Amino acid sequence: MAIDHLKRSKPEAEKAEDDAKVRAVVEATLADIESRGDAAVRDLSQKFDGYTPESFRLTPSEIEAAMQKVSAQDMADIRYAQEQIRNFAQAQRASMTDIEVETLPGVVLGHRNIPVQSVGCYVPGGKFPMVASAHMSVLTANVAGVPRIIASAPPVNGEPHPAIVAAMHMGGAHEIYVLGGIQAVGAMALGTETIEPVHMLVGPGNAFVAEAKRQLYGRVGIDLFAGPTETMVIADETVDAEMCATDLLGQAEHGYNSPACLITNSRKLAEATLAEIDRLLAILPTAETASASWRDYGDVVLCDSYDEMLQVANDMAYEHVQVMTDRDDWFLEQMHSYGALFLGPRTNVANGDKVIGTNHTLPTKKAGRYTGGLWVGKFLKTHSYQRITSDAAAAEMGAYGSRLCMLEGFVGHAEQCNLRVRRYGGRNVPYGAAALPVEAAE
């Protein structure tokens, strides 16, 4: 196997050191929110956003006022995006059916898909106010039937971001807050004097938001562990360096620590892409951010074969995987660890981020090995139930159940089964018959 790293990101030890610093800050901040509630949230909002309104929750009139500031074209674009996302979410929801089956005569088993009862949706602001994240979380929760959806985003330039507020409201949010960072997810999960806590947190965010969700997991559910955005381009000579470089830098501009990786079997394409990235960074308006990400978190991996490219891609398990090869469907069939696939040169990650209809909240840091991204099913809990409808079935299950309980030494468990055998197995069933061999119990 000959895998050549033409460019490597910074060492894992340095990345781990950065993570440890974030972890300590988040732990202390969450403890402060839990102990001081609204006062802590207000202090944090003042410190990080310079924003301390009378109430962080927007009133209906404030929501209307914010929406009035959104241009007609922007409103039309938001509606179009929400229509695409709603259509796909509804199709996904329709695929999840409640079931009830009679597995044996008189034994009825089933499950119901029940919405989570309250969800907190975080929408990132900061350098890039992510309007699309409101569609992805709020609207998808709405399609799932969540009865209480609260949404929060930081202020931008000292006030609610009009387009984010519009997207939250149009997506179906029941409560809208103007709060950012750890204070937003902490308040939604832990609750304060004025914010009722939720059962689940969803939505992307910076490293501090992601770590806060990780630490809160267990107290509340979360969609997934979503760290800084990652993008991978799997390409061969069917595409050119301009397309590869554009797709890599298009995501590297997210933040200073957004990994971007090219995997290819063409040295010519790899070297041309490196040169093209340098050219684009000289003219890209977001070059300050993108160049830092590329310097510290960029990788170029040269492989001998498509099999090697596949292995490296599955091992790295990146969030966004752009596949532009002469065998895109082969990668679709063979890839098993990733956030979302974008197949062919006509497709791109930005479409998935904003409008095409799939969800953009996706697993990072190799979480794609054990989970997919946010979707309507994340807001649903599948709960099973059982019902026995005949005396014969009660006696049969009781007989087997009793013996299996005694196999493990659970005498009390066995007696639950024995009682049903005595009650429903007929007058001639002796005491303890459930513990007898099947033939004797019959």
C-alpha positions in Angstrom: 0.0 0.0 0.0 1.5 3.4 -1.0 -0.4 6.3 0.6 1.5 9.5 0.4 0.6 12.6 2.4 1.5 15.6 0.3 0.2 17.9 3.1 -0.6 17.1 6.7 -2.7 18.9 9.3 -1.1 19.8 12.7 -0.4 16.9 15.1 -3.2 15.2 17.0 -1.5 16.1 20.3 -1.9 19.9 19.6 -5.5 19.4 18.6 -6.1 17.5 21.9 -4.5 20.3 23.9 -7.0 22.8 22.3 -9.9 20.5 23.1 -8.8 20.3 26.8 -8.9 24.1 27.1 -12.4 24.3 25.7 -13.5 21.5 28.0 -12.5 23.4 31.1 -14.1 26.6 30.1 -17.4 24.9 29.3 -17.5 22.9 32.6 -17.1 26.1 34.6 -19.6 28.0 32.6 -22.3 25.4 32.8 -21.8 25.1 36.6 -22.3 28.9 36.8 -25.6 28.7 34.8 -26.9 25.9 36.9 -26.2 27.7 40.1 -27.1 31.3 39.2 -29.7 30.8 36.4 -30.8 34.0 34.6 -28.2 36.1 36.3 -25.4 34.0 34.9 -27.0 34.0 31.5 -27.3 37.8 31.5 -23.7 38.2 32.6 -22.4 35.9 29.9 -24.5 37.6 27.2 -23.1 41.0 28.3 -19.5 39.6 28.3 -19.6 37.9 24.9 -22.3 39.7 23.0 -22.7 43.1 24.7 -26.4 42.3 24.8 -28.7 42.6 27.8 -32.3 43.3 26.8 -35.1 43.3 29.3 -36.1 39.8 28.1 -34.0 37.5 25.9 -37.3 36.0 24.5 -38.8 37.8 21.6 -42.4 38.9 21.8 -44.7 38.4 18.8 -44.4 42.1 17.9 -40.6 41.9 18.1 -40.6 38.8 15.8 -42.9 40.7 13.3 -40.6 43.8 13.5 -37.5 41.7 12.7 -39.2 40.0 9.8 -40.2 43.3 8.3 -36.4 44.0 7.9 -35.9 41.0 5.6 -36.1 41.9 1.9 -38.7 40.3 -0.4 -36.1 38.3 -2.3 -34.5 37.0 0.9 -38.0 36.0 2.2 -38.7 34.2 -1.1 -35.4 32.4 -0.9 -36.0 31.3 2.7 -39.5 30.0 1.7 -37.9 28.0 -1.2 -35.3 26.5 1.0 -37.8 25.6 3.6 -40.1 24.0 1.0 -37.2 21.7 -0.1 -36.3 20.7 3.4 -39.9 20.2 4.5 -40.6 18.0 1.4 -37.7 15.7 2.2 -38.4 15.6 6.0 -42.0 14.7 5.3 -40.9 11.9 3.0 -38.6 10.6 5.7 -41.3 10.8 8.3 -43.7 8.9 6.1 -41.1 6.1 5.9 -41.3 5.6 9.7 -44.4 3.7 10.5 -45.9 2.4 13.7 -46.2 -1.3 13.6 -48.3 -4.0 15.4 -47.9 -7.7 14.7 -49.2 -10.9 16.2 -46.0 -13.0 16.6 -47.8 -16.0 18.0 -51.6 -16.6 18.5 -52.6 -14.3 21.3 -49.2 -12.4 21.5 -49.4 -8.9 20.1 -46.2 -6.7 19.8 -45.8 -3.3 18.4 -44.0 0.0 18.5 -45.1 3.7 18.2 -42.9 6.6 17.0 -43.5 9.3 19.6 -42.1 12.9 19.2 -39.7 14.2 21.8 -41.8 16.6 23.8 -39.5 19.7 23.9 -36.5 20.6 21.8 -34.0 23.4 22.0 -32.6 24.4 18.6 -29.4 26.4 18.5 -28.6 28.5 15.5 -25.0 29.8 15.2 -24.4 33.5 14.7 -21.0 35.2 15.1 -19.0 35.8 11.9 -21.5 33.9 9.7 -25.1 34.0 10.9 -26.4 30.6 9.8 -29.9 31.2 8.7 -30.0 27.7 7.2 -29.5 26.1 10.6 -33.0 27.3 11.6 -34.6 25.4 8.8 -32.6 22.3 9.5 -33.5 22.1 13.2 -36.7 24.0 13.8 -38.5 23.0 10.7 -37.5 19.3 10.9 -38.6 19.1 14.5 -41.9 20.7 13.4 -42.4 18.0 10.8 -41.7 15.4 13.4 -44.5 16.8 15.5 -42.5 18.1 18.5 -45.1 20.1 20.6 -42.6 22.6 22.1 -39.8 23.9 19.9 -37.6 26.7 21.3 -34.9 28.3 19.2 -32.0 30.5 20.1 -29.4 32.5 18.2 -26.9 35.2 19.3 -27.5 38.8 18.5 -25.7 40.2 15.4 -24.6 43.9 15.7 -26.5 44.2 19.0 -29.9 43.0 17.8 -31.8 39.9 16.7 -30.7 38.8 13.2 -33.8 39.5 11.0 -33.4 36.6 8.6 -32.6 34.1 11.4 -35.7 35.2 13.3 -37.8 34.9 10.1 -36.5 31.4 9.4 -37.2 30.3 13.0 -40.7 31.7 13.0 -41.6 30.3 9.5 -40.1 27.0 10.5 -42.5 26.6 13.5 -40.6 27.8 16.6 -42.9 28.3 19.6 -40.3 30.4 21.6 -37.5 32.5 20.1 -34.5 33.7 22.3 -31.7 36.0 21.4 -28.9 34.2 23.2 -25.6 32.7 21.9 -22.9 30.3 22.8 -22.7 28.2 26.0 -25.2 30.5 27.7 -27.9 29.5 25.1 -27.5 25.8 25.2 -26.9 25.8 28.9 -30.1 27.8 29.6 -32.2 25.6 27.3 -30.9 22.4 28.8 -30.7 23.3 32.4 -33.5 25.8 32.6 -33.5 29.1 34.4 -36.1 31.1 36.3 -37.5 32.3 32.9 -36.7 29.4 30.6 -38.3 26.0 31.0 -35.7 23.3 30.3 -36.0 21.1 27.2 -35.7 17.4 26.7 -33.3 17.6 23.8 -30.7 20.0 22.2 -30.0 20.1 18.5 -28.0 22.3 16.1 -24.4 23.0 15.2 -22.1 25.5 16.8 -18.5 26.4 17.5 -16.2 24.3 19.6 -17.6 25.7 22.9 -21.2 24.9 21.9 -20.3 21.4 20.7 -18.5 20.7 24.0 -21.4 22.1 26.0 -23.8 19.7 24.3 -21.4 16.9 25.0 -21.2 17.7 28.7 -25.0 18.1 28.9 -25.7 14.8 27.2 -27.5 12.5 29.6 -29.2 15.4 31.3 -30.8 16.0 27.9 -30.7 14.2 24.6 -28.6 15.7 21.8 -28.7 15.2 18.0 -25.0 14.3 17.7 -21.5 15.5 18.6 -21.0 18.2 16.0 -17.6 19.9 16.1 -16.0 22.2 13.5 -17.1 21.6 9.9 -15.1 19.0 7.9 -15.0 18.6 4.2 -13.4 15.9 2.1 -13.0 15.8 -1.7 -12.5 12.4 -3.3 -11.4 13.0 -6.8 -9.7 11.6 -9.9 -8.7 13.1 -13.2 -12.3 13.4 -14.3 -12.3 16.8 -12.6 -9.9 19.7 -12.4 -7.9 21.5 -9.7 -10.2 24.5 -9.8 -13.2 22.5 -8.7 -11.3 20.6 -6.0 -9.7 23.7 -4.6 -13.0 25.6 -4.6 -14.9 22.8 -2.8 -12.1 22.5 -0.2 -11.9 26.3 0.5 -15.6 26.7 0.3 -15.9 24.9 3.7 -12.5 25.8 5.2 -13.8 29.4 5.5 -16.2 28.3 8.3 -13.7 28.8 11.0 -10.0 28.7 11.9 -10.2 24.9 12.7 -12.2 23.5 9.9 -10.5 20.4 8.4 -10.4 20.0 4.7 -8.9 17.0 2.9 -8.3 15.9 -0.7 -8.0 12.2 -1.5 -6.9 11.4 -5.0 -5.1 8.8 -7.1 -3.6 11.5 -9.4 -0.4 13.2 -8.4 -1.0 15.7 -11.2 -4.4 16.7 -9.7 -3.0 16.8 -6.1 -0.2 19.2 -7.0 -2.4 21.3 -9.3 -5.0 21.6 -6.4 -2.3 22.7 -4.0 -1.3 25.4 -6.4 -4.9 26.4 -7.1 -5.6 26.7 -3.4 -2.7 29.2 -3.1 -4.1 31.2 -6.0 -7.6 31.3 -4.6 -6.4 32.3 -1.1 -4.9 35.4 -2.6 -8.3 36.6 -3.8 -10.9 35.0 -1.5 -12.5 37.6 0.8 -12.6 35.0 3.6 -9.0 34.1 3.1 -7.9 35.0 6.6 -10.1 32.2 8.1 -9.8 29.7 5.2 -6.0 30.0 5.1 -5.6 29.3 8.8 -7.9 26.2 8.5 -6.0 25.0 5.4 -2.6 25.6 7.1 -3.4 23.8 10.3 -6.2 21.4 9.3 -5.6 20.7 5.6 -4.6 17.3 4.2 -3.7 16.0 0.7 -3.6 12.3 0.5 -2.2 10.6 -2.7 -3.3 6.9 -3.1 -2.4 4.3 -5.6 -5.9 2.9 -6.2 -9.6 3.5 -5.7 -9.6 0.9 -3.0 -7.0 2.8 -1.0 -9.0 6.0 -1.5 -12.0 4.3 -0.1 -10.2 2.9 2.9 -8.7 6.3 3.8 -12.0 8.0 3.4 -13.8 5.5 5.6 -11.1 5.7 8.2 -11.2 9.5 8.4 -15.0 9.5 8.4 -15.4 13.2 7.5 -18.6 15.2 7.8 -19.0 16.3 4.1 -17.7 14.0 1.4 -17.7 15.3 -2.1 -17.1 12.5 -4.6 -16.1 13.4 -8.1 -14.7 10.3 -9.9 -15.5 7.9 -12.8 -17.2 5.6 -10.2 -19.3 7.8 -7.9 -22.0 5.1 -7.4 -19.3 2.6 -6.4 -18.3 5.0 -3.6 -22.0 5.4 -2.6 -22.3 1.6 -2.3 -18.9 1.2 -0.5 -18.7 4.2 1.9 -19.9 3.4 5.4 -18.6 6.1 7.7 -19.3 9.8 6.8 -21.8 12.6 7.4 -23.3 13.1 4.0 -22.2 12.3 0.4 -22.3 14.8 -2.5 -22.0 12.8 -5.7 -20.7 14.2 -8.9 -19.3 17.5 -10.0 -22.8 19.1 -10.4 -23.4 18.6 -6.7 -21.7 20.6 -4.0 -21.7 20.9 -0.2 -22.9 24.4 -0.2 -26.2 23.3 -1.8 -26.6 20.7 1.0 -25.8 23.4 3.6 -28.4 25.8 2.4 -31.2 24.6 0.1 -31.2 21.2 -1.5 -33.4 19.5 1.2 -31.1 17.2 3.1 -30.1 18.2 6.6 -26.8 20.0 7.2 -26.3 19.1 10.9 -23.9 16.2 10.5 -21.5 14.1 12.5 -17.9 15.3 12.8 -14.7 14.0 14.6 -15.4 10.4 13.2 -18.8 10.2 14.8 -20.0 9.1 11.3 -18.8 5.7 12.3 -21.8 5.3 14.6 -24.4 7.9 13.7 -25.9 9.7 10.8 -26.9 13.3 10.8 -29.9 15.2 12.1 -33.1 14.1 10.4 -36.8 13.9 11.3 -36.2 10.5 13.0 -33.9 12.1 15.6 -36.9 13.9 17.0 -38.9 10.6 17.3 -38.5 8.0 20.0 -39.5 4.4 19.0 -41.3 2.8 22.0 -42.4 -0.8 22.1 -45.5 -2.3 23.7 -46.8 -5.9 24.3 -50.2 -7.3 24.8 -51.3 -10.9 25.5 -54.9 -11.6 24.4 -55.5 -15.3 25.2 -55.2 -17.6 28.2 -53.2 -20.1 26.2 -50.6 -17.5 25.2 -50.3 -16.3 28.8 -49.7 -19.8 30.0 -47.2 -20.6 27.2 -45.2 -17.4 27.7 -45.3 -17.8 31.4 -43.9 -21.4 31.2 -41.0 -20.4 29.0 -40.5 -17.1 30.9 -40.4 -18.8 34.3 -37.7 -21.3 33.3 -35.6 -18.6 31.7 -35.8 -16.5 34.8 -34.8 -19.4 37.0 -31.8 -20.0 34.7 -30.6 -16.6 35.8 -31.6 -17.0 39.4 -34.4 -14.4 39.3 -37.0 -16.1 41.5 -39.2 -13.1 41.8 -39.2 -12.7 38.1 -40.1 -16.3 37.7 -43.1 -15.9 40.1 -44.5 -13.2 37.9 -44.6 -15.8 35.1 -45.8 -18.6 37.4 -48.8 -16.5 38.6 -50.0 -16.2 35.0 -49.6 -19.9 34.4 -51.7 -20.6 37.5 -54.3 -18.0 36.6 -54.6 -18.7 32.9 -53.3 -22.2 32.4 -56.5 -24.0 33.4 -57.6 -25.7 36.7 -55.3 -28.7 36.3 -52.1 -26.6 36.3 -50.3 -27.4 39.6 -48.5 -24.7 41.6 -45.1 -24.0 40.0 -46.0 -25.8 36.8 -44.3 -23.0 34.8 -41.0 -24.1 36.2 -41.6 -27.7 34.8 -40.4 -28.9 31.4 -42.7 -27.9 28.6 -44.2 -31.4 28.3 -45.1 -31.5 32.0 -46.6 -28.0 31.9 -48.8 -29.1 29.0 
